[in-house]
Amino acid sequence: MNLDPFYEELETVLKESLTLLPVGGNVLDICCGKGWLTRLLFNYVRANIIGIDKDEVNIDDCCVKAGNFPIIS
């Protein structure tokens, strides 16, 4: 759950839309930031997700928030 109402609404819309995508495959999340969308895609599309970002602080935060997701850094 996000504290920002924009992200709450966006997450609801994306969850509904992601059911339309095929399961599996590969997804590249360019400018993944802290990995919010990357984690959402991993949970709903069950694909191989590759997140890239030029900011190492964002990548570090993404790895911390990833929990038990497969991470290669």
Backbone as ProteinMPNN parsed JSONL, in Angstrom:
{"seq_chain_A": "MNLDPFYEELETVLKESLTLLPVGGNVLDICCGKGWLTRLLFNYVRANIIGIDKDEVNIDDCCVKAGNFPIIS", "coords_chain_A": {"N_chain_A": [[0.839, -1.181, 0.0], [0.543, 2.186, -0.825], [1.234, 5.467, 0.397], [0.672, 7.7, -1.032], [-2.024, 9.038, -2.723], [-2.186, 9.083, -5.551], [-0.558, 6.942, -6.392], [-1.931, 4.852, -5.211], [-4.331, 4.801, -6.679], [-3.273, 4.414, -9.243], [-2.061, 1.908, -8.901], [-4.316, 0.277, -8.527], [-5.579, 0.492, -11.058], [-3.54, -0.528, -12.705], [-3.305, -3.181, -11.741], [-5.714, -4.268, -12.621], [-5.355, -3.988, -15.379], [-3.058, -5.49, -15.877], [-3.852, -8.103, -15.868], [-4.557, -8.603, -18.421], [-2.282, -9.058, -19.846], [-0.027, -11.468, -21.284], [1.132, -14.332, -19.461], [4.386, -14.858, -18.173], [7.52, -14.787, -20.0], [9.697, -12.041, -20.873], [10.441, -8.921, -19.381], [11.452, -5.586, -19.593], [12.144, -3.075, -17.438], [12.753, 0.046, -17.771], [14.48, 2.699, -16.258], [13.696, 2.076, -13.589], [13.605, 3.083, -11.054], [12.872, 2.963, -7.646], [11.782, 0.503, -7.833], [9.012, -0.015, -7.659], [7.026, -0.463, -9.741], [8.351, -2.547, -10.969], [8.258, -4.635, -9.059], [5.478, -4.955, -8.939], [4.918, -5.828, -11.557], [6.35, -8.253, -11.532], [4.894, -9.72, -9.646], [2.351, -9.955, -10.853], [2.567, -10.614, -13.586], [4.306, -12.645, -13.707], [6.783, -12.89, -14.985], [10.153, -12.821, -16.285], [11.716, -10.222, -14.929], [13.534, -7.364, -15.645], [15.016, -4.752, -14.162], [16.313, -1.551, -14.659], [18.303, 1.246, -13.749], [19.863, 4.44, -13.6], [20.622, 5.556, -11.229], [22.333, 4.665, -8.459], [21.503, 4.639, -5.793], [18.741, 4.332, -6.0], [18.688, 1.746, -7.115], [19.85, 0.293, -5.021], [17.876, 0.703, -3.027], [15.752, -0.576, -4.291], [16.652, -3.229, -4.33], [16.684, -3.767, -1.57], [13.958, -3.579, -0.959], [13.025, -5.668, -2.397], [12.752, -8.094, -1.167], [12.288, -11.51, -1.23], [12.568, -11.76, -3.951], [14.092, -12.743, -7.048], [17.22, -11.451, -7.431], [19.765, -9.905, -9.266], [22.668, -8.205, -9.161]], "CA_chain_A": [[0.0, 0.0, 0.0], [1.285, 3.441, -0.906], [0.584, 6.564, 1.106], [0.319, 8.701, -2.018], [-3.277, 8.631, -3.392], [-1.948, 8.845, -6.968], [-0.05, 5.585, -6.563], [-3.009, 3.922, -4.837], [-5.224, 4.702, -7.832], [-2.495, 3.826, -10.333], [-1.892, 0.483, -8.606], [-5.603, -0.37, -8.787], [-5.769, 0.42, -12.512], [-2.545, -1.436, -13.262], [-3.642, -4.56, -11.387], [-6.78, -4.681, -13.536], [-4.81, -4.049, -16.738], [-2.021, -6.516, -15.99], [-4.472, -9.409, -16.117], [-4.697, -8.735, -19.873], [-0.989, -9.423, -20.42], [0.302, -12.895, -21.199], [1.981, -14.715, -18.332], [5.717, -15.317, -18.548], [8.286, -13.97, -20.932], [10.696, -11.12, -20.35], [10.024, -7.523, -19.335], [12.514, -4.654, -19.239], [11.633, -1.863, -16.788], [13.796, 1.064, -17.902], [14.308, 3.739, -15.228], [12.83, 1.401, -12.624], [13.547, 3.817, -9.792], [12.973, 2.124, -6.45], [11.262, -0.82, -8.157], [7.582, -0.196, -7.379], [6.391, -1.123, -10.885], [9.071, -3.799, -11.197], [7.676, -5.637, -8.151], [4.093, -5.182, -9.358], [4.975, -6.668, -12.754], [6.798, -9.588, -11.137], [3.8, -10.397, -8.945], [1.15, -10.185, -11.654], [2.832, -11.15, -14.922], [5.144, -13.836, -13.507], [7.771, -12.889, -16.055], [11.504, -12.429, -15.905], [11.704, -8.764, -14.941], [14.838, -6.731, -15.53], [14.885, -3.333, -13.866], [17.568, -0.81, -14.753], [18.218, 2.658, -13.385], [21.223, 4.987, -13.524], [20.877, 6.0, -9.862], [22.679, 3.506, -7.622], [20.694, 4.687, -4.574], [17.467, 3.699, -6.366], [18.922, 0.308, -7.272], [20.035, -0.257, -3.674], [16.55, 0.674, -2.392], [14.973, -1.612, -4.977], [17.126, -4.53, -3.836], [16.243, -3.922, -0.184], [12.508, -3.79, -0.953], [12.687, -6.825, -3.228], [12.45, -9.263, -0.35], [12.832, -12.772, -1.741], [12.571, -11.784, -5.408], [15.43, -13.031, -7.589], [17.938, -10.197, -7.727], [21.15, -9.972, -9.735], [23.138, -6.819, -9.237]], "C_chain_A": [[0.882, 1.241, 0.0], [0.511, 4.534, -0.181], [0.12, 7.646, 0.156], [-0.939, 8.243, -2.766], [-3.105, 8.371, -4.893], [-1.508, 7.408, -7.207], [-1.088, 4.541, -6.177], [-3.936, 3.703, -6.035], [-4.515, 4.039, -9.012], [-2.331, 2.322, -10.125], [-3.176, -0.288, -8.888], [-5.83, -0.55, -10.278], [-4.789, -0.568, -13.133], [-2.863, -2.899, -12.953], [-4.744, -5.103, -12.296], [-6.237, -4.875, -14.948], [-3.815, -5.189, -16.91], [-2.606, -7.902, -16.219], [-4.643, -9.654, -17.612], [-3.395, -9.169, -20.544], [-0.761, -10.931, -20.331], [1.241, -13.162, -20.026], [3.321, -15.211, -18.864], [6.407, -14.357, -19.497], [9.306, -13.107, -20.22], [10.173, -9.699, -20.425], [11.215, -6.691, -18.904], [11.875, -3.385, -18.692], [12.77, -0.843, -16.771], [13.472, 2.225, -16.971], [13.373, 3.23, -14.142], [12.731, 2.127, -11.292], [13.753, 2.88, -8.618], [12.27, 0.786, -6.62], [9.789, -1.07, -7.882], [6.892, -0.956, -8.51], [7.058, -2.465, -11.176], [8.49, -4.918, -10.343], [6.243, -5.969, -8.542], [4.056, -6.091, -10.584], [5.368, -8.1, -12.396], [5.651, -10.376, -10.497], [2.634, -10.773, -9.853], [1.402, -10.831, -13.005], [3.654, -12.435, -14.832], [6.132, -14.002, -14.655], [9.156, -12.692, -15.458], [11.566, -10.913, -16.039], [13.135, -8.262, -14.761], [14.588, -5.247, -15.318], [16.237, -2.667, -13.939], [17.316, 0.654, -14.391], [19.647, 3.18, -13.255], [21.599, 5.419, -12.116], [21.111, 4.796, -8.949], [21.883, 3.477, -6.321], [19.333, 4.041, -4.843], [17.622, 2.191, -6.479], [19.096, -0.35, -5.911], [18.703, -0.353, -2.937], [15.681, -0.42, -2.987], [15.374, -2.994, -4.46], [16.67, -4.791, -2.414], [14.758, -4.257, -0.135], [12.094, -5.048, -1.7], [12.349, -8.056, -2.412], [13.097, -10.511, -0.919], [12.763, -12.874, -3.265], [13.975, -12.098, -5.895], [16.113, -11.737, -8.043], [19.347, -10.536, -8.179], [21.614, -8.536, -9.84], [24.538, -6.763, -9.794]], "O_chain_A": [[1.855, 1.321, 0.749], [-0.719, 4.521, -0.152], [-0.751, 8.44, 0.512], [-0.931, 7.176, -3.379], [-3.805, 7.526, -5.451], [-2.013, 6.735, -8.105], [-1.12, 3.456, -6.758], [-4.282, 2.569, -6.365], [-5.096, 3.197, -9.697], [-2.45, 1.549, -11.075], [-3.128, -1.391, -9.432], [-6.23, -1.627, -10.719], [-5.171, -1.361, -13.994], [-2.706, -3.762, -13.817], [-4.706, -6.267, -12.693], [-6.619, -5.822, -15.636], [-3.74, -5.789, -17.983], [-1.912, -8.786, -16.72], [-4.852, -10.792, -18.03], [-3.411, -9.604, -21.695], [-1.248, -11.587, -19.409], [2.044, -12.307, -19.653], [3.379, -15.9, -19.882], [5.923, -13.254, -19.755], [9.726, -13.41, -19.103], [9.539, -9.313, -21.407], [11.913, -7.047, -17.955], [11.146, -2.696, -19.407], [13.629, -0.859, -15.889], [12.33, 2.678, -16.903], [12.378, 3.876, -13.815], [11.858, 1.815, -10.482], [14.7, 2.094, -8.599], [12.168, 0.014, -5.667], [9.353, -2.221, -7.872], [6.245, -1.975, -8.27], [6.389, -3.413, -11.586], [8.253, -6.021, -10.836], [5.834, -7.129, -8.487], [3.252, -7.021, -10.643], [4.778, -9.052, -12.906], [5.469, -11.559, -10.781], [1.997, -11.805, -9.642], [0.53, -11.531, -13.521], [3.688, -13.221, -15.778], [6.296, -15.086, -15.215], [9.299, -12.428, -14.265], [11.477, -10.382, -17.146], [13.847, -8.679, -13.848], [14.025, -4.569, -16.178], [17.206, -3.153, -13.355], [16.262, 1.216, -14.689], [20.542, 2.441, -12.845], [22.779, 5.629, -11.833], [20.198, 4.009, -8.699], [21.613, 2.398, -5.794], [18.828, 3.289, -4.01], [16.777, 1.441, -5.99], [18.555, -1.429, -5.668], [18.421, -1.365, -2.295], [14.959, -1.11, -2.267], [14.512, -3.83, -4.186], [16.305, -5.918, -2.08], [14.339, -5.119, 0.639], [10.932, -5.451, -1.641], [11.716, -8.978, -2.926], [14.317, -10.568, -1.073], [12.889, -13.969, -3.812], [14.951, -11.757, -5.227], [15.626, -11.035, -8.93], [20.035, -11.348, -7.56], [20.999, -7.735, -10.545], [25.104, -5.679, -9.934]]}, "name": "protein", "num_of_chains": 1, "seq": "MNLDPFYEELETVLKESLTLLPVGGNVLDICCGKGWLTRLLFNYVRANIIGIDKDEVNIDDCCVKAGNFPIIS"}
